Amino acid sequence: MLKVVLIIFVILFKNMFENTEIGFKSKSNKRLKKSKKLFKLLSFPFLVKAGKFLLLISNKLKLPSNKIIKNLFFDQFCGGETIEECKNCINELNEYNIGSILDYSVEGDIKNIQTTKKEIINTIQEAKNNENITFCVFKMSALISFNSKERNLDCINEICQIAKDNSVPILIDAEESWIQDEIDRITEKLMAKYNTKDKTIIFHTIQLYRKDKLNYLKKIHLNATKKKHKIGLKLVRGAYMEKERNRAIKNGYESPIHNTKKECDRDFNLALEYCIKNIEEIEIFSGTHNENSCVLLAELMKKNNLKKNDSRIHFSQLLGMSDHISFNLSEKGYNVSKYVPFGPIKEMIPYLIRRAEENSSVKGQTSRELNLINQELNRRKN
Ligand SMILES: Cc1cc2nc3c(=O)[nH]c(=O)nc-3n(C[C@H](O)[C@H](O)[C@H](O)COP(=O)(O)OP(=O)(O)OC[C@H]3O[C@@H](n4cnc5c(N)ncnc54)[C@H](O)[C@@H]3O)c2cc1C
């Protein structure tokens, strides 16, 4: 049934994201041409592999490669090295009614807990004074060690308390399945502690590429209803598919990831339906570059007589990707925010590699970006 409804909506709303004039209105010709070059490079998987190797080597040997990285990748996918440097990007997005989510994206370095904590708290302070920063975000693995039995949650509680004191909602990213159970357990407690029946401060993330997560979503919703507090849910498909599958094969257990994309899409869309049906208790943050899922959410809102700018529903994409979705949605009056990653260039390399790999492996993503950019450049010529 859902499939039939979805097909009808997709046909009806097919044109929702086709307007490249709106999609790229913040971009000069020069910037569009630069993006075009990058997405062309990313369309060759062997170049991405070679580039990843060169980036890691240059980083290890401390070669002066910052300028190349900045020019090629960083400027496309990141807001700046510091919060201050991100302000141009935040202001530019705001001109088009798009919010920003400052994301300190230094990954996999548990040694720098204090720096990471400080940066996250700085993003909350910045958000308190700047309504264009709509959410803050963090990864638990950057703040606590999942290998240690003595796990100190003080730092996470401190961040959540500051977010609550300043009324700034905070997203907790989802990570690999072997640490996610623990992240789930901690996040459920944080939601019970910091969310109330009227206000959502903590947003949990649900990865719908996992076989078990649609049921998990329903379970935490029912638990929260019993405890009489709201929940915020960031719905995503999931970013670690290959890593998950490789580990499952290596260690001889069943992969927690759906066997097919179709099953993953089905669960993502069912999750949207479930959340909309329970919108009085669940705030929705839909993190996706999938046009059909965005169309479905917009249609579900309409069907349920929810305003386009209902404050409980947010659409979000990553900076440098799927602008045609973000800008067209915001033009139509929906709540849209972009993740704006920041951090020292060298330390952002793992994040940039993930973006490069995602863009070269997600079927059709790069060719879609390239086609849209070409379409817009041609339109401007005429
Ligand atoms: C704002 C935002 C925040 C995000 N936060 C997180 C986060 O906290 N944690 C996280 O893990 N990811 C996060 N992501 C990334 C997200 O999970 C996806 O990896 C990425 O957005 C691509 O999925 P999609 O829905 O945009 O597009 P699509 O192109 O429709 O989907 C691609 C995704 O589908 C899934 N998939 C592809 N092939 C198969 C298959 N054969 N079988 C099963 N599943 C398949 C994979 O998850 C793949 O990434 C975030 C993305 C956005 C936009």
Ligand as a Chemical Component Dictionary entry (heavy atoms), coordinates in Angstrom:
data_LIG
# 
_chem_comp.id                   LIG 
_chem_comp.type                 NON-POLYMER 
_chem_comp.pdbx_formal_charge   0 
_chem_comp.three_letter_code    LIG 
# 
loop_
_chem_comp_atom.comp_id 
_chem_comp_atom.atom_id 
_chem_comp_atom.alt_atom_id 
_chem_comp_atom.type_symbol 
_chem_comp_atom.charge 
_chem_comp_atom.model_Cartn_x 
_chem_comp_atom.model_Cartn_y 
_chem_comp_atom.model_Cartn_z 
_chem_comp_atom.pdbx_ordinal 
LIG C1  C1  C 0 21.674 15.649 7.888  1  
LIG C2  C2  C 0 22.238 14.268 7.885  2  
LIG C3  C3  C 0 22.671 13.698 9.073  3  
LIG C4  C4  C 0 23.192 12.389 9.075  4  
LIG N1  N1  N 0 23.566 11.805 10.251 5  
LIG C5  C5  C 0 23.963 10.500 10.271 6  
LIG C6  C6  C 0 24.233 9.813  11.490 7  
LIG O1  O1  O 0 24.144 10.368 12.583 8  
LIG N2  N2  N 0 24.617 8.507  11.415 9  
LIG C7  C7  C 0 24.714 7.835  10.231 10 
LIG O2  O2  O 0 25.025 6.636  10.238 11 
LIG N3  N3  N 0 24.488 8.473  9.063  12 
LIG C8  C8  C 0 24.114 9.772  9.054  13 
LIG N4  N4  N 0 23.860 10.390 7.865  14 
LIG C9  C9  C 0 24.189 9.711  6.578  15 
LIG C10 C10 C 0 23.024 8.834  6.126  16 
LIG O3  O3  O 0 22.867 7.769  7.036  17 
LIG C11 C11 C 0 23.238 8.229  4.733  18 
LIG O4  O4  O 0 24.431 7.497  4.700  19 
LIG C12 C12 C 0 23.317 9.246  3.614  20 
LIG O5  O5  O 0 22.498 10.344 3.852  21 
LIG C13 C13 C 0 22.851 8.564  2.298  22 
LIG O6  O6  O 0 21.513 8.109  2.427  23 
LIG P1  P1  P 0 20.277 8.940  1.837  24 
LIG O7  O7  O 0 19.046 8.632  2.597  25 
LIG O8  O8  O 0 20.655 10.350 1.816  26 
LIG O9  O9  O 0 20.199 8.524  0.306  27 
LIG P2  P2  P 0 20.047 7.214  -0.562 28 
LIG O10 O10 O 0 20.979 7.431  -1.696 29 
LIG O11 O11 O 0 18.632 6.948  -0.895 30 
LIG O12 O12 O 0 20.534 6.011  0.298  31 
LIG C14 C14 C 0 21.850 5.538  0.369  32 
LIG C15 C15 C 0 21.877 4.744  1.652  33 
LIG O13 O13 O 0 21.005 3.610  1.557  34 
LIG C16 C16 C 0 21.551 2.514  2.273  35 
LIG N5  N5  N 0 21.786 1.421  1.316  36 
LIG C17 C17 C 0 22.346 1.529  0.081  37 
LIG N6  N6  N 0 22.402 0.320  -0.527 38 
LIG C18 C18 C 0 21.866 -0.561 0.336  39 
LIG C19 C19 C 0 21.663 -1.967 0.303  40 
LIG N7  N7  N 0 22.011 -2.696 -0.765 41 
LIG N8  N8  N 0 21.114 -2.565 1.375  42 
LIG C20 C20 C 0 20.747 -1.841 2.469  43 
LIG N9  N9  N 0 20.905 -0.503 2.558  44 
LIG C21 C21 C 0 21.461 0.129  1.510  45 
LIG C22 C22 C 0 22.833 3.011  2.906  46 
LIG O14 O14 O 0 22.502 3.471  4.184  47 
LIG C23 C23 C 0 23.246 4.157  1.999  48 
LIG O15 O15 O 0 24.051 5.118  2.679  49 
LIG C24 C24 C 0 23.315 11.676 7.843  50 
LIG C25 C25 C 0 22.880 12.267 6.662  51 
LIG C26 C26 C 0 22.328 13.539 6.663  52 
LIG C27 C27 C 0 21.872 14.122 5.368  53 
# 
loop_
_chem_comp_bond.comp_id 
_chem_comp_bond.atom_id_1 
_chem_comp_bond.atom_id_2 
_chem_comp_bond.value_order 
_chem_comp_bond.pdbx_ordinal 
LIG C1  C2  SING 1  
LIG C2  C3  SING 2  
LIG C2  C26 DOUB 3  
LIG C3  C4  DOUB 4  
LIG C4  N1  SING 5  
LIG C4  C24 SING 6  
LIG N1  C5  DOUB 7  
LIG C5  C6  SING 8  
LIG C5  C8  SING 9  
LIG C6  O1  DOUB 10 
LIG C6  N2  SING 11 
LIG N2  C7  SING 12 
LIG C7  O2  DOUB 13 
LIG C7  N3  SING 14 
LIG N3  C8  DOUB 15 
LIG C8  N4  SING 16 
LIG N4  C9  SING 17 
LIG N4  C24 SING 18 
LIG C9  C10 SING 19 
LIG C10 O3  SING 20 
LIG C10 C11 SING 21 
LIG C11 O4  SING 22 
LIG C11 C12 SING 23 
LIG C12 O5  SING 24 
LIG C12 C13 SING 25 
LIG C13 O6  SING 26 
LIG O6  P1  SING 27 
LIG P1  O7  DOUB 28 
LIG P1  O8  SING 29 
LIG P1  O9  SING 30 
LIG O9  P2  SING 31 
LIG P2  O10 DOUB 32 
LIG P2  O11 SING 33 
LIG P2  O12 SING 34 
LIG O12 C14 SING 35 
LIG C14 C15 SING 36 
LIG C15 O13 SING 37 
LIG C15 C23 SING 38 
LIG O13 C16 SING 39 
LIG C16 N5  SING 40 
LIG C16 C22 SING 41 
LIG N5  C17 SING 42 
LIG N5  C21 SING 43 
LIG C17 N6  DOUB 44 
LIG N6  C18 SING 45 
LIG C18 C19 SING 46 
LIG C18 C21 DOUB 47 
LIG C19 N7  SING 48 
LIG C19 N8  DOUB 49 
LIG N8  C20 SING 50 
LIG C20 N9  DOUB 51 
LIG N9  C21 SING 52 
LIG C22 O14 SING 53 
LIG C22 C23 SING 54 
LIG C23 O15 SING 55 
LIG C24 C25 DOUB 56 
LIG C25 C26 SING 57 
LIG C26 C27 SING 58 
# 
